[in-house]
Amino acid sequence: MKFNKIIILALAATSMLAACSDDDLSSQSIFDNNTTAADSTELDRWTKTNFTDVYNIRFYYRYNDKETDNYYNVIPADYNKSVALAIMVKHVWMDAYSELLGTDFLKTNSPRIYQLIGSPEYDSNGSIVLGVAEGGVKVTLFRVNNIDIDHPVIDVDSPQPNTGAVPIDLNYWFFHTMHHEFCHILTQKKDYSTEFQTISTGKYQTSNWINVKDADAPAMGFVSGYASKEYNEDFAEIYSTYVTHTQDAWDGILEKSIKVKLDENGDTVYTVDKKTKELVPTYDTTGYEAIVSKLNLVKEYFKNEWGIDLDKLRTIVLRRSEEVSTLDLRHLK
């Protein structure tokens, strides 16, 4: 059967050659060279002007199997929701760094590609992939199709995010993720102090981090369950959590980091108050001390290596997050 197909194709080719001559060929190409994929939609033109021309960043929202991990089953991003996210990414994330440091900072250090995916990626352990940074070149953002364009929620006040909230919390699913992945890119370019790695030695959970609840993580010395995976994720989680949340939210994490000491039977350990002479619970502050020490090192690193004052960056990020409610997320301008 294979040989028959080859013969048929050969005969068909011969027939076409016999039917055509040089005189029949048109000088006009069947391909339109005047337009490209980058000019095909309003969003393509807008992102070229606001992302590519200014920062040398390409913003992909169409599904491209070459830009995705074929191990996962995912769906393309909705066009209108991609428009909304593009507007918010520029206002809340890109313009925040440019306001503080100028456009050259992102042009030099930002990932070159942002890829949007409509659905989440689910790992075999039940966790959801929030974002992926590949070699400092590309960041992939998931769950775009769950964006509520008319009711955008950016929760900057909760110590731990409500991951099941509807509408989804854009701070958790996108902006926190973008700062987290960008932190990885910056620390790959310039190393941070090895002192950071020693603070929570022996407490990292490796593959078991999925079982560490965000609410329980602070008492272990971590700002989130994911931070307990290993020290690089710990560093990035402290950075991204700090710059995307209010001081009240951060204080809420620190409050959860202090826990009552328990004995081997699970009973509260009491001590005598020196002033009142009364029995009072004994508190374990090791989690608190770990988080505070690590935050100080993160602040020191970004100030000394990148000229970034985390408190100034946070002020800008929070202001721009609040301004999202005033933006037209359906129309590109």
LOLO-838529 format. One record per atom (N, C-alpha, C): x, y, z. Coordinates in pm, whole numbers, plus 32768, in hexadecimal, padded with zeros to 4 digits. Example, Ala and Ser with C-alpha at 12.3 -4.5 7.8 and 13.67 -1.06 7.14 Angstrom:
REM LOLO-838529
85277DC7830C84CE7E3E830C85287EB6830C85057F1F82C485577F9682CA850A80038313
***
This chain:
REM LOLO-838529
80537F8780008000800080008056807E800080C6807A8043811E80EE8047815081107FBD817580A97F6F81AB80C27EEA814080F97E8E80C480CB7E9C805780FE7E4A804181937E61804A81BE7EE18038824B7F0280A5829F7EC38120826B7EC5819082B57E8B817B82C67DF6814B825D7DB4813482627D2580C782C67D03805B82C67D537FED83237D3D801B83B27D4C806D83CB7DB280A184517DC780FB847B7D54814A841E7D2581A5843B7CB68156845C7C3980EB840E7C21809984287BAC805384AF7BB7802584D07C317FE285507C44804185C37C2B80BC85B47C5B8120861C7C46813D862E7BB3814685BD7B6B816185C27ADC80F086087A93807485EF7ABE8000862D7A7F800386C37A92802986EF7B09802D877E7B23809887C27AD2810B877D7AC3817687B67A74814C87C479E280FE876179B680D38763792C806B87CF7914801D87EE797C7FB0884C796C7FDD88DC797B805588F279B68083897979D380FD899B797F810D8A1A796981858A49792481B08ACA796782278AF9794682588B75798281FD8BEA796281BA8BE378F081648C5178CA80E88C5B792180C38BE97962804A8BE879B580628C187A4380E08C217A6C81008C457AF580EC8CDA7B0E80AC8CFB7B8080978D867BA4810F8DB97BF281318E367BDC81A28E727C25817C8E9A7CB280FC8E937CD680CD8EB97D5B80CB8E417DB8810B8E4D7E2B81108DDF7E8C80888DC87ECA806B8D4B7EEE7FEE8D2B7F337FF78D537FC680708D727FF880838D9C808280868E34808A803F8E6980EC803B8EF9810080B08F24815681138F608114818D8F88815B817F900E81A1810C9050818F80FB90D381CB80C790CD825A80959058828280649048830B80A98FD3834C80B88FDA83CF80F58F6E841A809B8F4C848F80B88EDD84D280688EB4854580698F1F85B180D88F6A85B880E58FD1861F808A90488606804F9052858D7FF890C3856D7F67909885597F47901D857D7EC68FE785557E52900F85AE7E6B9036862A7DFF906186837E2890E186CA7DC4912287047DDF919C87507E39917F87C67E27910B88067E7B90E788787F0B90D2884D7F20909587D87FA8908387A57FED9109878E7FA3916687547FDE91EA87397FF8923687BB7F9B9229881C7FAB9270889B8021923A88EA802E91B688F1809E917B893C8123919688F68122919E8873819D91C1882C81CA924E8853816A92A9885A818A9334887C81B39343890E816A92FE8968817D931489F881DB92B08A3A81EE923C89FD824591D68A3782C791C689E682B891AB8966832D918989148383920288F58344926C88C5839392E1889D83D79325891483979322898983CF936789FF842D930D8A4E840492908A62844E92388ABD848C91BD8A7A847491AE89F884A2913689B1846490B789EC83E390C28A11839890518A47832C902889E483248FAA89C882B98F778972824A8F3D89CA81D08F5E89A5815B8F3789F481068ED9899F810B8E5889BE80C48DF3896F80458DC889B97FD68DD289767F598DA389B17F1C8D2F89607F448D2288E17F168CB188917F588C3088C47F118BC388B77F4C8B4388E07FB68B1A887B802A8AF788AD80998ACB885980DA8A54889D80CE89DD88618101896688A58198896988B681DD89BD886A826D89C9887B82908A1B88F882318A6A892782478ABF899C82078A878A1A81CE8A0E8A12818C89D28A8681C589488AA281AB89168B1981D988928B41816F882C8B18819187D88AB7813087788A83810D870A8AE5815087088B57813086A58BBE80A586C08BF8807C87418BF77FFD87698C327F92877E8BC77F1687678BEE7EA487878B987E7188118BC07E8288728B677E5888FA8B847E0689308B0F7DC789A38B247D7689DF8ABA7DA78A6D8A9F7D8A8AA38A297DB98B2A8A077D798B958A5D7DB98C078A617D858C7A8AAB7D1B8CC28A597CB08CED8A9B7C478D3B8A5B7C7F8DC38A317C588DF289BA7C8E8E6F89857C6E8EE689E07BEF8EF78A047BC78F6B8A547C088F6B8ADE7C198EF48B177C598EED8B9A7CF08F018B8E7D278EDF8B1B7DB48EFD8B027DC98F938AF77D688FD88AB97D6E906A8AB07D7090A58B3D7D1390788B927D0B90AC8C1B7D8D90948C677DC3901B8C5A7E3E8FFC8CA47EB4904C8C707EBB90608BED7F2790AF8BB47F26913D8BEB7EB091788BF57EA391FF8C2C7ED192028CBE7EA6919F8D0B7ECA919B8D997F5E917C8DAE7F9591238D5E802491028D6A8079917F8D53805591CB8CEE80A092468CD3809392A88D47801892BD8D76800193258DDB803892FF8E64801F92838E8E8042925A8F1780D192288F22810091E08EBD818391A18ECA81F191EE8E8181E391FC8DFE824E923A8DB0826392CD8DD581F493178DDA820193A68DF7822F93C18E86821A93628EE0824993738F6A82E293768F6E832093168F2A83B393138F2683EA938B8EDA83A693B08E6C83D694218E1D83CA94A48E6A835F94B18EBA834D95298F0B83BD95378F7183E894C78FA8845094CA901084DC94D18FD584F394888F67857C94748F37859594A38EA8852B94C88E5E853B94EE8DD3852694778D77850F94928CF884EE94288C98856393CC8C7A85DE93FD8C86865193AB8C64866093318CBF862F933D8D3B863B92CC8D9785F092528D63857392648D3B852791F48D05855991CB8C7C8581922C8C2D85B5920C8BA8862F91B18BB1867D91C38C1B86F691738C2C86DC90EF8C73868190EE8CD58675907A8D2E85F4902B8D22858F90638CE4850E901E8CDC85188FA38C8284C28F3E8C9B84B88ECF8C3C848E8F038BB484B78EC08B4B849B8EEE8AC384108EC88A9283D58E638AD083548E308AA182F58E1C8B1682798E4A8B04820C8E248B5D81A78DD38B0E818A8D5C8B3D812C8D028AFB80B28CEE8B54803B8D048B1E7FC08CF28B697F7E8C6D8B467F4C8C2A8BAD7F038BAC8B9C7E7C8BBA8BE27E138B898BA37D8D8B9B8BD97D6F8B4F8C577DA78AD88C647D878A808CD57E008A6B8D2F7DED8A2D8DA27E5F8A0D8DF97EAC89948DC47F2289808DFA7F6A89018DEB7F6488BB8E727F3F883D8E6F7F3587EF8EEB7FA787898EF07FF3878D8F5F805C87298F72802086A88FA9806C863D8F9E803C85BA8FCC802485B690628065861290AD80528614913E7FD8866891687F90869B91057F1786E791237F2C877D91297FA787AB911D7FC1883A91227FA3887A909B7F8C88FF909D7F72894B90247FEB89A29006801789A08F8A808889F38F6080548A818F4A80878AE18F96805C8B6C8F8A80A38BB38F1881208B938F07816F8BD28E9E81F18B878E8D822D8B9A8E1982AB8B558DFC830C8BBA8DC183868BBF8DF683F08C128DBE845A8BB58D8584798BC78D0684D58B6D8CC385568BB58C9E85BD8B9A8CED86418BCD8CCF864C8C658CC885F18CAA8D0B85F48D3B8D0785C68D768C84858F8D238C2B85678D508BA784D08D5C8B9A84878CFE8BD183F68CFA8BBC83AE8CDE8C3F833C8D248C5282E38D098CC2825A8CE48C8B82238C768CBB819F8C488C91813C8C5F8D0280CB8C9D8CE480628CB68D457FE68C648D217FAA8C268D857F3A8BCB8D6F7EB88C048DA77E4D8BBF8D897DC68BDC8DBC7D908C638D8E7DB98C8E8D1A7D8D8D108CE67CF58D128CD17CBB8CA28CAB7C2C8C9F8C8B7BD28CAD8D057C0D8CAC8D7C7BBF8CBD8DF67BB98D4F8E247BF48DA98DD77BF18E378DF97B638E6D8DE77B348EB88E497AB58EFF8E3F7AD68F8E8E167AC38FAD8D977AEE902F8D627AA890A38DA77A2890948DC479DA91028DFB79E4910D8E927A1B90A78ED37A2990AB8F657AB490778F8E7B1C90BE8F657BA490938F877BBF909D901C7BF4903490567C13903290E57CAA902490F77CE69084913C7D73907D915E7D7D908A91F57D86901992397D84901792CB7E11902F93017E2790A593377EAA90C8936E7EA890C794067E3490A794407E2490B594D17E249032951E7E118FC194DC7E078F4195227E918F0295357EB38EDA95B07F358E9A95C77F488E1B95727EDF8DCD95677EE18D58950F7E6E8D6394AB7E898D47942C7E218D5893C67DB68CED93D07D3E8D1293A67CD28CB193987CDA8C7B930A7D1D8C0C92F97D388BD792737CBB8BA5922C7C508B9192777BD58B6292397B708BD092237B978C4D923B7B398CBD92307B0C8CD291A07A908CFE91907A588D22910F7A178DAA911D7A3A8E0F90CB7AA08E0B90637B2B8DED909D7B838DBC90487C088D9690767C578E1190A07CB08DFD90FF7D078E6791307D7B8E7990CF7D7A8EE690857DE18EFE90207E6A8F12905F7E6D8F4290DB7EED8F54911F7F328ECD91327EE68E6B915D7F1E8DE691757F408D9E90F37EE38D9F90957EF58D4E901C7F538D8C8FB77F648E118FB97FB58E508F5180268EA88F8880058F118FD2806D8F738FF580D28F3C905A80A38EF890C080FF8EB5911C81588E5490CE811C8E0B907281678DAB902181CF8DEF8FCB81AB8E618F8F820A8EA78F3882818EDC8F8782688F168FFD82D78F449051832D8ECD907E82ED8E5E909D83348DE690C883928DB5905A835D8DA88FE183AF8D768F73841B8DDA8F4C83FC8E5B8F5484608EC18F3584D18EBE8F9B84AF8EA2901785158E95907F85778E25905B85438DB6902A859B8D48900185FB8D768F9485C78DC38F35861B8DF48EC8868C8E4C8EFE866B8EA58F5A86D08EFF8F9087378EB58FE5870C8E549034876B8E0A908987C18DA9903687938D878FBE87E68D368F6688578D8B8F2A883E8E0D8F1F88A48E678EE989088E928F5388D68EA68FCD892D8ECF903C89078E7C90B689668E3490EC894C8DDD915F892D8E2E91DD88DD8DF3923388C38E2F92B589158DE7931F89188E1E9396896D8DEA940289498D5A942589B08D089437899A8C7D946089668C7694F0896E8CE5953889388CE995C088A38CCB95C0885F8CF7955587CF8CE0954B87B08C4A954F88048BFC950D87EB8B6C950287F38B249589883B8B6095E688538B1C966687E68B3496CE87928B9A96B987328BC1972086CB8B54973B86998B1596D086338AAC96E186678A2296BA86E98A0F96C78724898C96AA86E0891F96FB86BD88B396B9867D884296FC85E6884C970385AE88BF96DB851E88D096E184DB88CF9658852B88D095EE84F088CC956984B18844954F843F8846950B83ED87CF94FD840187859478844B87BE941B84658782939783E2875A935483C986DB9342834F86B092FD82D486B5935682E786BF93D8827586BE9435823A874A944B826F87AF9406823D8837941B81A9884393F9817687ED93A180EA87F39379808D87DD93F080C1879B94588070877F94CF807C87EB953B80CC8851951F80DD88BF957F8077892B955E8018894195B57FB289A7959E7FEF8A3395B17FBE8A9195607FF08B1A956A7FE08B5195F77F718B2F96397F578B6396BF7FB78B2997267FED8AB2970B80498A72976A80DB8A94974D80F78AC396D481818ADA96AB81CC8B4196FE818E8BB2972581D88C17977282178BE197F281D28B8B983A82098B5498B682858B00989B82938AD1981F83098A8597F783788ADF97C283588B6297B283BC8BC1978283AD8BE296EF83368BC796B483208BDF962682A38C33961182A28C8495A9822F8CDB958F81C08C93954681DC8C1D951081778BCD94CB81A38B3B94CB81458AE594AA81688A5794A181D18A3F943681C58A8393C682238A6F935782B08A9D937C82B98B0193D4833C8B3193FF838B8AC6944883448A62947F838989F894CA83C7898F947083B7899F93EC83ED893B938F84858938939184C489AB937D855689B69383857A8A4A938685FB8A69939F861E8AF393C0860C8B55934D861C8B2B92D086058B87926185738BB2925985198B53926E848A8B74926F84688BC692EA84A98BAA935884968BF693D384BA8C8993BD852B8CA2937E855A8D29936284F68D73930984CB8D31929D84708D70923E83E68D87927A83BA8D2F92D383388D3F931483388DB5937483A58DC793BD83AD8E3A941783A88EBB93C883F68EC1935D83F88F399308836F8F5792CE83328EF5928D82B48F0D924882418F2692A882438EE5931A81D98EFB937D81E48F8693B9825D8FB093D8827190329418824890A593BD827090A2933E8257911692E681C8911A92B2817B90AF92C280F190AE928F808890B792FD80B390C9937B805490CD93EA806F914394478006916D948B801291DD94E9806291B295648089921795B380D091FA962F807791AD968F7FF591CB968F7F99918196E57F9690ED96C07F9890D2963F7F9990469612801B9001963D808A9047962D810B90109656810E8FF896ED80D99057973980D3904697CA807C8FCD97EF80158FB5979D7FC08F4097B5800C8EBE97A580698EBC974580BE8E46973481198E3597AE81518EA397DC81AB8E9E985081608E7198CE80E48E9C98DC80958E70994F80828DD9994F806E8DA298D7805C8D1198CC80E08CC598E1814F8D0F98DD81D28CCD98EC81F48CB1997D81A98CEB99DA81C18CD59A68815A8C719A9C81888C079AD7812B8BA09B0681488B7A9B9880E38B449BD780F18B179C6281448A989C6581A28A919CC381F38A199CD281A189A89D1081B589319CD8817088BA9D0B81D588539D3A81AF88069D9F8209879B9DCC81F2871E9D77823586B19D9B822D86369D4C81A185FA9D49814D86239DA780C385F39DAA806186509D63809886BE9D2C8043871C9CE6800387839D41802F878A9DBC7FF787E99E1C804A886A9E1E800688D99E3A8049895B9E3D80B189609EAC812589989E89819089AA9EEB81808A349F2B817A8A389FAF81678AB69FF681E78ADFA03E81F68B61A04F82628B97A0A082268BFFA10182748C25A16482458C87A1C7826C8D13A19982088D6AA18C82228DF5A168826B8E3AA1DD82DC8E78A1BE832F8EB3A22682EA8F25A27082928F6BA22A82508FDDA26881D48FB3A2B6817D8F67A27380FD8F44A2B281038EC5A30581718E78A2F181828DF7A33681178D91A30E80D58DADA29F806F8D50A26E80A78CF8A20180658C84A1EE808D8C2AA183805B8C61A0FD80B48C6AA09E80908C99A01780CB8C379FB0808A8C2C9F3D80BD8BD29ED681478BFC9EA581988B9C9E82821B8BB79E47820D8BB59DAF82498C179D6E82398C229CDC82B98BFF9C9382A88BBD9C2283188B999BCB83218C049B5D838D8C4F9B5B839C8CBD9AFB84028C9E9A8D84298C209A80848F8BFD9A1C845F8C19998E83DD8C03997483A78C2098EF83AB8CB498D183858D03993283888D95992584178DC5990884748D96995684FF8DC1994885378D9898C085108D24988F85408CF5980D850E8D4F979C848C8D6E979F84538DC19734848E8E4D9736849B8E8797AC84D38F0E97B685648F10978585B28EAD97AC863E8EA6978186498E9796E985F38E4396B185F78E2D962085C98EA895D485628EEE960885368F6995C585A78FD095C485EF8FDD9631865D903D963786C7901E95CE86E48F9E95BA87468F78955487128F9094C786918F7994B186558F94942F865A902994108637907C9472863D910D945F86CC913B944287299104948E87B69129947D87E8910493F287C2908D93C487ED9060933F87B990BC92D2873A90DB92D28700912C9267873291BC926C874B91ED92E3877F927592EF880E927E92BC8862922092E588EF922592C2890D91F8923388C59192920488E4915A91818895919A910F881C91CA912C87C691FC90C08795928B90D687B592C591498786934C916486F19355917986B392E891A6862392E391BD860692ED925285BE93559278858D936393008505931E930584FC92AD934C8481925E934B840992AB9380841E930393E083AF93509416837B93B593B083D593F2936583AA945092FC83639405928B8399939192658359934191FD82CE9316922A82C292EB92A7824092BF92DA81DB933192D6820493A992FB81A9941C92F981739433926C81CA9429920A81A0943D917F814493CD9151816993529170811892DE9147808D92E591838083930792038001930E92467FAA937D920C7FE893EF91EE7F9C945D91B27F67943591297FBA93F890DA7F9193D090547F2B935E90587F34930990BC7ED0929F90CB7E4792DB90E87E459342913C7DC79385915D7D8D93CC90E47DE493FD908B7DB7944790157D7693EF8FAC7D87936C8FB57D4D93118F527CB693238F487C7593408FB87BE393508FB87BB693C58F627C12941F8F417BEF94948EEF7C11947F8E5C7C50940F8E3A7C7C93F68DB17C0D93BA8D5C7C0F93DC8CDB7BB8939B8C7A7C01931F8C487BD692AC8C747C1C92308C537BE791ED8BD57B8A922D8B927B5291F38B187B8192388A9A7BB992AE8AA97BE192F98A327C7293258A3C7CBF930789D77D4B932C89D17D5893BC89A17DAF940789E47DC0949389C07E5194B289A2
***
